Amino acid sequence: MSKFNFKKGDTVEIIAGDDRGRKATVLAVMPKKNKVIVEGCKIAKKAVKPTEENAKGGHVNKEMPIDASNVRKVEA
């Protein structure tokens, strides 16, 4: 298994997918799954049930994981 080259706070560029060409920071890494979560990329709408904190519930925009092979580290 190869070394995982990303860590939280790195600046990366998306090289594949709908967000191709966008540069952003890494919010979280998942080395065992070989995925990263990048700020503002691969947004999905998630339904949330009403809770005490969020009385209305509704929909929330959430960043989803991207495969590490689809991002490239950028020197900032």
Secondary structure as the mmCIF struct_conf table of DSSP 4:
data_model
#
loop_
_struct_conf.conf_type_id
_struct_conf.id
_struct_conf.beg_label_comp_id
_struct_conf.beg_label_asym_id
_struct_conf.beg_label_seq_id
_struct_conf.end_label_comp_id
_struct_conf.end_label_asym_id
_struct_conf.end_label_seq_id
HELX_LH_PP_P HELX_LH_PP_P1 SER A 2 PHE A 4
TURN_TY1_P TURN_TY1_P1 LYS A 8 GLY A 9
STRN STRN1 THR A 11 ILE A 14
BEND BEND1 ALA A 16 GLY A 17
TURN_TY1_P TURN_TY1_P2 ASP A 18 GLY A 21
STRN STRN2 LYS A 23 MET A 30
TURN_TY1_P TURN_TY1_P3 PRO A 31 ASN A 34
STRN STRN3 LYS A 35 VAL A 38
TURN_TY1_P TURN_TY1_P4 GLU A 39 GLY A 40
BEND BEND2 CYS A 41 LYS A 42
STRN STRN4 ILE A 43 VAL A 48
BEND BEND3 GLU A 52 LYS A 56
STRN STRN5 GLY A 58 GLU A 63
STRN STRN6 ILE A 66 ASP A 67
HELX_RH_3T_P HELX_RH_3T_P1 ALA A 68 ASN A 70
STRN STRN7 VAL A 71 LYS A 73
#
